[in-house]
Amino acid sequence: MNKRGTNSSLEKRFWTKINKDGPLPVYRPGLGSCWLWEGTRSPNGYGSIQVGYTQLAHRVAYELLIGPIPEGLTLDHLCRVRACVNPKHLEPVSVRENILRGVGLAAMNVLKTHCPQGHTYDILNTYFYPDGKRACRTCRRLSKSWRVY
């Protein structure tokens, strides 16, 4: 048994499903080649393997070669290749950091520096709702001044 509580047969099975001659990531070619998972993949592209239960392949690779993933953190694919299991391409970060590094709606919105009307999102002109969304204070003030009660 190793530090993950798995046996050597799992490790042998695991390493047979990796292509270490993968492509250079388009997003960050300086990282070196991706190690592509050639086993089962989820519909969203992440590799998975049975270890008594379904485990994400990149997490298994990280734990086998680097060590435990710190409590409360998730692994960010620096290469943005979901099938990659190269531990040099993986970094433990908070879920929030992982989302904001991505290309989803949350990441796109956080990069906005001005509201649609051109007012700056700065510390004085930004209102934060309890759910974390933000709004332009100038626009909120203007919209309230036009209301008829």
Accessible surface in RSA format (square Angstrom, percent):
REM  Atomic radii and reference values for relative SASA: ProtOr
REM  Chains: A
REM  Algorithm: Lee & Richards
REM  Probe-radius: 1.40
REM  Slices: 20
REM RES _ NUM      All-atoms   Total-Side   Main-Chain    Non-polar    All polar
REM                ABS   REL    ABS   REL    ABS   REL    ABS   REL    ABS   REL
RES MET A   1   186.99  96.8 113.39  75.0  73.60 175.2 114.17  97.1  72.81  96.5
RES ASN A   2    45.30  31.2  26.28  25.4  19.02  45.8  35.10  84.5  10.19   9.9
RES LYS A   3   140.21  68.4  92.79  56.9  47.42 112.9  74.16  66.7  66.05  70.4
RES ARG A   4    48.93  20.5  14.66   7.5  34.27  81.6  15.34  21.0  33.59  20.4
RES GLY A   5    47.71  58.8   0.00   N/A  47.71  58.8  26.86  73.7  20.86  46.7
RES THR A   6    18.78  13.4  13.53  13.7   5.24  12.5  18.47  24.8   0.31   0.5
RES ASN A   7    76.38  52.7  73.99  71.5   2.39   5.8  21.52  51.8  54.86  53.0
RES SER A   8    72.69  61.4  66.71  89.0   5.98  13.8  38.63  82.3  34.07  47.7
RES SER A   9    68.84  58.2  63.26  84.4   5.57  12.8  48.95 104.2  19.88  27.9
RES LEU A  10    10.72   6.0   9.54   6.8   1.18   3.0  10.72   7.5   0.00   0.0
RES GLU A  11    48.95  28.1  48.93  37.0   0.02   0.0   7.94  15.4  41.01  33.5
RES LYS A  12   145.86  71.2 139.25  85.4   6.61  15.7  91.25  82.1  54.61  58.2
RES ARG A  13   100.19  42.1  93.87  47.9   6.31  15.0  56.42  77.1  43.76  26.5
RES PHE A  14     0.00   0.0   0.00   0.0   0.00   0.0   0.00   0.0   0.00   0.0
RES TRP A  15    72.95  29.3  59.90  29.0  13.05  30.6  51.91  27.7  21.04  34.1
RES THR A  16   110.76  78.8  75.54  76.6  35.22  83.9  73.71  99.0  37.04  56.0
RES LYS A  17    65.80  32.1  63.59  39.0   2.22   5.3  18.20  16.4  47.61  50.7
RES ILE A  18    20.75  11.8   0.92   0.7  19.83  47.8   0.92   0.7  19.83  53.8
RES ASN A  19    48.89  33.7  43.43  42.0   5.46  13.2  10.44  25.1  38.45  37.2
RES LYS A  20   108.45  52.9  96.10  59.0  12.35  29.4  51.00  45.9  57.45  61.2
RES ASP A  21   131.64  92.2 106.40 105.9  25.25  59.7  31.52  74.2 100.12  99.9
RES GLY A  22     8.24  10.2   0.00   N/A   8.24  10.2   1.93   5.3   6.31  14.1
RES PRO A  23    79.25  57.8  66.05  60.2  13.20  48.0  78.48  64.8   0.77   4.8
RES LEU A  24   102.78  57.2  87.27  62.4  15.51  39.0  87.27  61.3  15.51  41.7
RES PRO A  25     2.72   2.0   0.00   0.0   2.72   9.9   2.09   1.7   0.63   3.9
RES VAL A  26   148.70  97.8 125.09 113.2  23.61  56.9 132.08 114.8  16.62  45.1
RES TYR A  27   113.18  52.8  87.15  49.6  26.04  67.8  58.95  44.3  54.23  66.9
RES ARG A  28    99.68  41.9  96.07  49.0   3.61   8.6  25.81  35.3  73.87  44.8
RES PRO A  29    72.83  53.1  67.19  61.2   5.64  20.5  67.54  55.8   5.29  32.9
RES GLY A  30    83.50 103.0   0.00   N/A  83.50 103.0  47.12 129.3  36.38  81.5
RES LEU A  31    41.86  23.3  21.90  15.7  19.95  50.2  25.73  18.1  16.13  43.4
RES GLY A  32    27.23  33.6   0.00   N/A  27.23  33.6  27.11  74.4   0.12   0.3
RES SER A  33    43.49  36.7  35.89  47.9   7.60  17.5  11.04  23.5  32.45  45.5
RES CYS A  34     0.00   0.0   0.00   0.0   0.00   0.0   0.00   0.0   0.00   0.0
RES TRP A  35    44.84  18.0  44.84  21.7   0.00   0.0  33.20  17.7  11.65  18.9
RES LEU A  36    36.55  20.4  36.55  26.1   0.00   0.0  36.55  25.7   0.00   0.0
RES TRP A  37     0.27   0.1   0.27   0.1   0.00   0.0   0.27   0.1   0.00   0.0
RES GLU A  38   111.02  63.7  77.86  58.9  33.16  79.0  29.79  57.6  81.23  66.3
RES GLY A  39    19.94  24.6   0.00   N/A  19.94  24.6   9.92  27.2  10.01  22.4
RES THR A  40    99.04  70.4  85.99  87.2  13.04  31.1  57.72  77.5  41.32  62.5
RES ARG A  41   113.48  47.6  88.56  45.1  24.92  59.3  26.15  35.7  87.33  52.9
RES SER A  42    34.73  29.3  23.71  31.6  11.02  25.4  29.50  62.8   5.22   7.3
RES PRO A  43   150.84 109.9 105.75  96.4  45.08 163.9 119.50  98.7  31.33 194.7
RES ASN A  44    83.31  57.5  68.76  66.4  14.56  35.1  31.95  76.9  51.36  49.6
RES GLY A  45    22.04  27.2   0.00   N/A  22.04  27.2  21.26  58.3   0.78   1.8
RES TYR A  46    53.50  25.0  53.50  30.4   0.00   0.0  23.08  17.3  30.42  37.5
RES GLY A  47     1.45   1.8   0.00   N/A   1.45   1.8   0.00   0.0   1.45   3.3
RES SER A  48    14.37  12.1  12.14  16.2   2.22   5.1   3.59   7.6  10.78  15.1
RES ILE A  49     8.62   4.9   1.97   1.5   6.65  16.0   8.59   6.2   0.03   0.1
RES GLN A  50   100.84  56.4  97.69  71.4   3.14   7.5  54.51 116.0  46.33  35.1
RES VAL A  51    27.26  17.9   3.40   3.1  23.86  57.5  11.76  10.2  15.50  42.0
RES GLY A  52    84.34 104.0   0.00   N/A  84.34 104.0  41.89 114.9  42.46  95.1
RES TYR A  53   130.46  60.9 124.03  70.6   6.44  16.7 102.59  77.1  27.88  34.4
RES THR A  54    82.22  58.5  59.79  60.6  22.42  53.4  43.02  57.8  39.20  59.3
RES GLN A  55    26.87  15.0  25.79  18.8   1.08   2.6   1.08   2.3  25.79  19.6
RES LEU A  56    66.70  37.1  65.80  47.1   0.90   2.3  65.80  46.2   0.90   2.4
RES ALA A  57     0.00   0.0   0.00   0.0   0.00   0.0   0.00   0.0   0.00   0.0
RES HIS A  58     9.25   5.1   9.12   6.3   0.13   0.3   1.24   1.3   8.02   9.3
RES ARG A  59    62.22  26.1  62.22  31.7   0.00   0.0   8.48  11.6  53.73  32.6
RES VAL A  60     0.00   0.0   0.00   0.0   0.00   0.0   0.00   0.0   0.00   0.0
RES ALA A  61     0.00   0.0   0.00   0.0   0.00   0.0   0.00   0.0   0.00   0.0
RES TYR A  62    18.26   8.5  18.26  10.4   0.00   0.0   3.48   2.6  14.78  18.2
RES GLU A  63    28.85  16.6  28.76  21.8   0.09   0.2   3.30   6.4  25.55  20.9
RES LEU A  64    25.07  14.0   6.56   4.7  18.51  46.5   6.80   4.8  18.27  49.2
RES LEU A  65    86.88  48.4  57.29  41.0  29.59  74.4  58.89  41.4  27.99  75.3
RES ILE A  66    99.34  56.5  70.67  52.6  28.68  69.1  73.05  52.6  26.29  71.3
RES GLY A  67     5.52   6.8   0.00   N/A   5.52   6.8   5.52  15.1   0.00   0.0
RES PRO A  68   110.23  80.3  95.96  87.5  14.27  51.9  97.67  80.6  12.56  78.0
RES ILE A  69    19.62  11.2   3.28   2.4  16.35  39.4   3.28   2.4  16.35  44.4
RES PRO A  70    63.86  46.5  51.08  46.6  12.78  46.4  62.41  51.5   1.45   9.0
RES GLU A  71   175.90 101.0 145.30 109.9  30.60  72.9  67.92 131.4 107.98  88.2
RES GLY A  72    66.64  82.2   0.00   N/A  66.64  82.2  42.68 117.1  23.96  53.7
RES LEU A  73    63.61  35.4  50.39  36.0  13.22  33.2  51.17  35.9  12.44  33.5
RES THR A  74    33.18  23.6  33.18  33.6   0.00   0.0  10.04  13.5  23.14  35.0
RES LEU A  75     6.65   3.7   0.07   0.1   6.58  16.5   0.07   0.1   6.58  17.7
RES ASP A  76    13.09   9.2  12.85  12.8   0.23   0.6   0.23   0.6  12.85  12.8
RES HIS A  77    15.72   8.6  10.24   7.1   5.49  14.0   6.53   6.7   9.19  10.7
RES LEU A  78    29.92  16.7  26.37  18.9   3.55   8.9  29.67  20.8   0.25   0.7
RES CYS A  79     1.63   1.2   0.00   0.0   1.63   3.8   0.00   0.0   1.63   1.8
RES ARG A  80    96.01  40.3  67.49  34.4  28.52  67.9  40.66  55.6  55.35  33.5
RES VAL A  81    41.10  27.0  37.96  34.4   3.14   7.6  41.10  35.7   0.00   0.0
RES ARG A  82   119.07  50.0 113.45  57.8   5.62  13.4  24.02  32.8  95.05  57.6
RES ALA A  83     7.29   6.7   6.01   9.3   1.28   2.9   6.11   8.6   1.18   3.1
RES CYS A  84     0.01   0.0   0.00   0.0   0.01   0.0   0.00   0.0   0.01   0.0
RES VAL A  85     1.52   1.0   1.52   1.4   0.00   0.0   1.52   1.3   0.00   0.0
RES ASN A  86     8.31   5.7   8.31   8.0   0.00   0.0   0.00   0.0   8.31   8.0
RES PRO A  87    10.59   7.7   6.95   6.3   3.64  13.2   6.95   5.7   3.64  22.6
RES LYS A  88   162.66  79.4 142.58  87.5  20.08  47.8  93.91  84.5  68.74  73.2
RES HIS A  89     0.00   0.0   0.00   0.0   0.00   0.0   0.00   0.0   0.00   0.0
RES LEU A  90    10.25   5.7   0.00   0.0  10.25  25.8   0.00   0.0  10.25  27.6
RES GLU A  91    62.96  36.1  62.38  47.2   0.58   1.4  18.59  36.0  44.37  36.2
RES PRO A  92    34.49  25.1  21.72  19.8  12.77  46.4  21.72  17.9  12.77  79.4
RES VAL A  93    12.26   8.1   7.72   7.0   4.54  10.9  12.26  10.6   0.00   0.0
RES SER A  94    48.31  40.8  45.02  60.1   3.30   7.6  36.41  77.5  11.90  16.7
RES VAL A  95    89.16  58.7  86.80  78.6   2.36   5.7  86.80  75.4   2.36   6.4
RES ARG A  96   157.83  66.3 151.37  77.2   6.46  15.4  70.20  95.9  87.63  53.1
RES GLU A  97    68.79  39.5  67.77  51.3   1.02   2.4  15.22  29.4  53.57  43.7
RES ASN A  98    43.60  30.1  39.05  37.7   4.55  11.0   1.54   3.7  42.06  40.7
RES ILE A  99    91.67  52.2  83.00  61.8   8.67  20.9  89.66  64.6   2.01   5.5
RES LEU A 100    50.07  27.9  35.14  25.1  14.93  37.5  35.42  24.9  14.65  39.4
RES ARG A 101    80.10  33.6  67.28  34.3  12.81  30.5  39.66  54.2  40.44  24.5
RES GLY A 102    30.86  38.1   0.00   N/A  30.86  38.1  22.82  62.6   8.04  18.0
RES VAL A 103   109.41  72.0  91.37  82.7  18.05  43.5  93.62  81.3  15.80  42.8
RES GLY A 104    41.98  51.8   0.00   N/A  41.98  51.8  38.16 104.7   3.82   8.6
RES LEU A 105   138.23  77.0 127.78  91.4  10.45  26.3 128.87  90.5   9.36  25.2
RES ALA A 106    50.20  46.2  36.91  57.0  13.30  30.2  44.13  62.1   6.08  16.1
RES ALA A 107     2.88   2.6   2.75   4.2   0.13   0.3   2.75   3.9   0.13   0.3
RES MET A 108   113.53  58.8 107.99  71.5   5.55  13.2  82.90  70.5  30.64  40.6
RES ASN A 109    54.49  37.6  54.49  52.7   0.00   0.0  20.71  49.8  33.77  32.6
RES VAL A 110    70.82  46.6  52.11  47.2  18.71  45.1  55.30  48.1  15.52  42.1
RES LEU A 111   137.22  76.4 118.73  84.9  18.49  46.5 121.75  85.5  15.47  41.6
RES LYS A 112   112.51  54.9 102.43  62.8  10.07  24.0  66.61  60.0  45.90  48.9
RES THR A 113    88.68  63.1  82.92  84.1   5.76  13.7  66.55  89.4  22.13  33.5
RES HIS A 114    84.96  46.4  74.08  51.5  10.89  27.9  51.85  53.4  33.11  38.5
RES CYS A 115     7.27   5.5   1.79   2.0   5.47  12.9   1.93   4.9   5.34   5.8
RES PRO A 116   126.11  91.9  82.09  74.8  44.02 160.0  95.44  78.8  30.66 190.6
RES GLN A 117   124.08  69.4  91.30  66.7  32.78  78.1  46.36  98.7  77.72  58.9
RES GLY A 118    47.16  58.2   0.00   N/A  47.16  58.2  28.89  79.3  18.27  40.9
RES HIS A 119    55.58  30.4  50.68  35.2   4.90  12.5  35.86  37.0  19.72  23.0
RES THR A 120    60.70  43.2  57.63  58.4   3.06   7.3  46.86  62.9  13.84  20.9
RES TYR A 121    45.77  21.4  22.39  12.7  23.38  60.8   3.85   2.9  41.92  51.7
RES ASP A 122    66.98  46.9  57.26  57.0   9.72  23.0  37.65  88.6  29.33  29.2
RES ILE A 123   162.66  92.6 136.63 101.8  26.02  62.7 144.27 103.9  18.39  49.9
RES LEU A 124   150.08  83.6 134.94  96.5  15.14  38.1 137.20  96.4  12.88  34.7
RES ASN A 125    20.70  14.3  19.66  19.0   1.04   2.5  14.12  34.0   6.59   6.4
RES THR A 126     8.63   6.1   5.29   5.4   3.35   8.0   4.02   5.4   4.62   7.0
RES TYR A 127    60.71  28.3  60.71  34.5   0.00   0.0  28.61  21.5  32.10  39.6
RES PHE A 128   128.69  64.4 110.02  68.1  18.67  48.6 110.02  66.7  18.67  53.4
RES TYR A 129    82.03  38.3  77.18  43.9   4.85  12.6  55.07  41.4  26.96  33.2
RES PRO A 130   136.86  99.7  93.89  85.6  42.97 156.2 106.94  88.3  29.92 185.9
RES ASP A 131   103.60  72.6  62.59  62.3  41.01  97.0  50.71 119.3  52.90  52.8
RES GLY A 132    54.76  67.5   0.00   N/A  54.76  67.5  34.62  95.0  20.14  45.1
RES LYS A 133   142.84  69.7 134.75  82.7   8.09  19.3  88.56  79.7  54.28  57.8
RES ARG A 134    70.45  29.6  49.43  25.2  21.02  50.1  19.03  26.0  51.42  31.2
RES ALA A 135    18.08  16.6  13.97  21.6   4.11   9.4  18.08  25.5   0.00   0.0
RES CYS A 136     5.91   4.5   2.32   2.6   3.59   8.4   2.32   5.9   3.59   3.9
RES ARG A 137   102.03  42.8  99.84  50.9   2.19   5.2  22.56  30.8  79.47  48.2
RES THR A 138    29.85  21.2  29.85  30.3   0.00   0.0  17.88  24.0  11.97  18.1
RES CYS A 139    32.69  24.7  27.56  30.7   5.13  12.1  25.47  64.5   7.22   7.8
RES ARG A 140    59.42  24.9  57.16  29.1   2.26   5.4  19.78  27.0  39.63  24.0
RES ARG A 141   149.44  62.7 142.13  72.5   7.31  17.4  74.07 101.2  75.37  45.7
RES LEU A 142    91.18  50.8  91.08  65.2   0.10   0.2  91.18  64.0   0.00   0.0
RES SER A 143    58.55  49.5  46.38  61.9  12.17  28.0  45.88  97.7  12.67  17.7
RES LYS A 144    94.55  46.1  89.04  54.6   5.51  13.1  53.09  47.8  41.47  44.2
RES SER A 145    83.48  70.5  43.82  58.5  39.67  91.4  49.52 105.5  33.97  47.6
RES TRP A 146   202.17  81.1 182.71  88.4  19.46  45.7 170.90  91.1  31.27  50.7
RES ARG A 147   133.50  56.1 114.19  58.2  19.31  46.0  36.70  50.2  96.80  58.7
RES VAL A 148   146.13  96.2 112.55 101.9  33.57  80.9 115.90 100.7  30.23  82.0
RES TYR A 149   208.89  97.5 137.52  78.2  71.36 185.7 153.21 115.1  55.68  68.6
END  Absolute sums over single chains surface
CHAIN  1 A     9945.7       7788.1       2157.6       6070.8       3874.9
END  Absolute sums over all chains
TOTAL          9945.7       7788.1       2157.6       6070.8       3874.9
